[in-house]
Amino acid sequence: MTDLEKKIDYCFKNRALLDRALTHSSYVNGKHNSNERLEFLGDSVLSVVVSKFLFESLDVPEGMLTKIRAKLVCEDTLYVFAKRIDLGLDMKLGKGEESTGGRDRKSILADAFEALIAAIYLDSGLEEARKFILGFMPPVEKIKDGKLLIGDYKTALQEVIQQNPEEHIEYVITNEAGAAHRKLFTADVQLNGQAIGTGTGRSKKEAEQAAAKEALSLMGYETN
């Protein structure tokens, strides 16, 4: 088993499927042999599995189920899932993507995660794909009123602050370091002009999310 297979606790029978799932279009200089077709299939499998999981787990109206599903399958969430298994380390990228931080690019990792779902589905069927997907789902008791804390810490912090209408938060980039293609940003989240959290990231958005996560943690909210 490869390191990735050990992390996901699944051994491929057809290793070509795994290879295809990890191949970005920039690596093969075209789309035909890349993971893009698998991504298309994985998106559908993901939607079916998550929809059934929510339908069976939550007794809430259809509109709420739709809102929660959208949060669970969005690019930001899939990026967090991909980072959990260090999916970027196993990606096959072209030199251009490699040199510009493609291994940590949100869109590339989220798409590869969907492609990996499809590869498992084609290799062993829906049940194995379901087991893989549900391994990333938060406990049902943590899904409350459609508000999910899965990487989107800025939204969660905003919802906390909005409980006091007179309060105001903003994000300020306080530092940029490194070469143009490998910059590291530092951000503060400020409450009424006072810093309540600091974070760093390879993009301004990532740094802001990290700052919001620290602020929530310091306020006593669980952020894992």
C-alpha positions in Angstrom: 0.0 0.0 0.0 1.1 3.5 -0.7 1.2 6.1 2.1 -2.0 7.6 0.7 -3.8 4.3 0.7 -2.7 3.8 4.4 -4.1 7.2 5.3 -7.5 6.5 3.7 -7.5 2.8 4.8 -8.2 1.6 1.3 -6.1 -0.5 -1.1 -6.8 -0.2 -4.8 -7.2 -3.2 -6.9 -6.8 -1.2 -10.1 -3.9 1.1 -9.3 -4.4 2.9 -12.6 -7.5 4.5 -11.1 -5.5 5.9 -8.2 -2.8 7.2 -10.6 -5.4 8.9 -12.8 -7.1 10.5 -9.8 -3.8 12.1 -8.8 -2.9 13.4 -12.2 -3.6 17.1 -12.9 -4.2 18.3 -16.5 -1.0 20.3 -16.3 1.1 17.1 -15.9 -0.2 15.4 -19.0 -0.5 18.6 -21.0 -4.1 18.1 -21.7 -7.4 16.8 -20.2 -7.8 13.4 -21.7 -5.5 11.5 -19.3 -6.0 13.8 -16.3 -8.4 13.5 -13.3 -11.0 15.8 -14.7 -13.4 13.1 -15.9 -13.1 11.3 -12.5 -13.8 14.6 -10.8 -17.1 14.9 -12.7 -18.1 11.4 -11.5 -16.9 11.9 -8.0 -19.0 15.1 -7.6 -22.1 13.1 -8.3 -21.2 10.2 -6.0 -20.4 12.7 -3.3 -23.7 14.5 -3.6 -25.7 11.2 -3.5 -23.8 9.9 -0.4 -24.0 13.2 1.5 -27.7 13.6 0.6 -28.6 10.2 1.9 -26.5 10.7 5.1 -28.3 14.0 5.9 -31.7 12.6 5.0 -31.3 9.7 7.4 -29.5 11.7 10.1 -31.4 14.9 10.4 -35.2 15.6 10.8 -35.1 19.1 9.3 -36.9 20.7 6.4 -35.7 20.3 2.8 -34.4 23.8 2.6 -32.2 23.2 5.6 -30.9 19.9 4.2 -30.0 21.7 1.0 -28.1 24.4 2.9 -26.2 21.9 4.9 -25.3 19.7 1.9 -24.0 22.7 0.0 -21.7 23.5 2.9 -20.4 19.9 3.1 -19.6 19.6 -0.6 -18.3 23.1 -1.4 -14.7 23.7 -2.5 -13.6 25.1 0.8 -14.8 22.0 2.7 -13.3 19.5 0.2 -10.0 21.4 0.4 -10.0 20.9 4.2 -10.7 17.2 3.7 -7.9 16.9 1.1 -5.5 18.6 3.5 -6.3 16.1 6.2 -4.8 13.3 4.1 -2.0 15.5 2.6 -3.4 14.8 -0.8 -1.2 17.5 -2.4 1.9 15.5 -1.6 0.8 12.8 -4.0 -0.4 15.0 -6.9 1.2 14.8 -10.3 1.6 18.4 -11.5 3.2 20.2 -14.4 6.3 22.3 -13.8 4.2 25.5 -13.9 1.7 24.4 -11.3 4.5 22.9 -9.2 6.4 26.2 -9.1 3.4 28.4 -8.3 2.2 26.4 -5.3 -0.2 24.0 -7.0 0.2 21.4 -4.3 -1.7 23.7 -1.9 -4.1 25.3 -4.4 -7.6 25.0 -3.1 -9.2 24.2 -6.5 -6.7 21.5 -7.4 -7.0 19.7 -4.1 -10.8 19.9 -3.9 -11.0 18.5 -7.5 -8.5 15.8 -6.7 -10.6 14.8 -3.6 -13.6 14.3 -5.8 -11.5 12.4 -8.4 -10.3 10.1 -5.5 -14.0 9.4 -4.6 -14.7 8.4 -8.2 -11.6 6.2 -8.3 -12.7 4.3 -5.2 -16.3 4.0 -6.6 -15.1 2.5 -9.9 -12.6 0.3 -8.1 -15.0 -1.2 -5.5 -18.5 0.3 -5.8 -20.7 2.7 -3.9 -20.4 1.1 -0.5 -16.6 1.7 -0.3 -17.0 5.2 -1.7 -19.7 5.8 1.0 -17.4 4.6 3.7 -14.6 6.8 2.5 -16.8 9.9 2.3 -18.5 9.4 5.6 -15.2 9.1 7.3 -14.8 12.9 6.8 -18.3 13.9 7.9 -18.7 15.7 11.2 -20.6 14.0 14.0 -24.3 14.5 13.6 -24.6 16.2 17.0 -22.2 18.9 15.7 -24.5 19.8 12.8 -26.8 22.3 14.3 -29.3 24.7 12.6 -27.3 24.3 9.3 -24.2 25.9 10.8 -21.1 23.8 10.2 -17.6 24.6 11.4 -15.5 22.9 8.7 -12.8 25.2 7.7 -15.0 28.3 7.2 -14.0 30.0 10.5 -14.7 33.5 9.1 -18.4 32.7 8.7 -18.6 31.1 12.2 -16.9 34.0 13.8 -19.2 36.5 12.0 -22.2 34.5 13.3 -20.8 34.8 16.9 -20.1 38.5 16.6 -23.5 39.2 15.1 -25.2 38.3 18.4 -24.0 41.7 19.5 -25.0 44.2 16.7 -22.8 47.0 18.1 -19.7 44.9 17.6 -17.6 45.1 14.4 -14.9 42.9 13.0 -12.5 43.4 10.1 -9.4 41.6 8.8 -6.1 43.3 8.3 -3.1 41.9 6.4 -0.2 42.8 8.7 2.7 41.1 6.9 3.8 39.6 3.5 7.0 37.5 3.3 8.7 35.3 0.7 9.1 35.2 -3.0 6.2 36.2 -5.3 5.2 32.5 -5.9 5.8 31.4 -2.3 4.4 34.3 -0.3 3.3 33.9 3.3 0.7 36.3 4.6 -0.1 37.2 8.2 -3.5 38.5 9.1 -5.1 40.0 12.2 -8.9 39.8 12.9 -9.9 42.9 14.8 -12.9 43.4 17.0 -13.7 47.1 17.3 -10.1 47.9 16.3 -8.5 45.4 18.7 -6.8 42.3 17.5 -8.4 39.1 18.8 -6.7 36.6 16.6 -3.7 36.2 14.3 -3.0 33.7 11.5 -0.8 32.9 8.6 -1.3 31.3 5.2 -0.2 31.0 1.6 -3.0 33.3 0.5 -4.7 36.3 2.2 -7.9 34.3 2.5 -6.1 31.4 4.2 -4.4 33.8 6.6 -7.8 35.4 7.5 -9.3 31.9 8.1 -6.4 31.0 10.4 -6.9 34.3 12.3 -10.6 33.7 12.7 -9.9 30.1 13.9 -7.6 31.4 16.6 -10.1 34.0 17.7 -12.8 31.3 18.0 -10.5 29.1 19.9 -9.6 31.9 22.3 -13.3 32.5 22.8 -13.7 28.9 23.9 -15.3 27.5 20.7 -14.2 24.1 19.4 -12.5 24.5 16.1 -11.4 21.0 15.1 
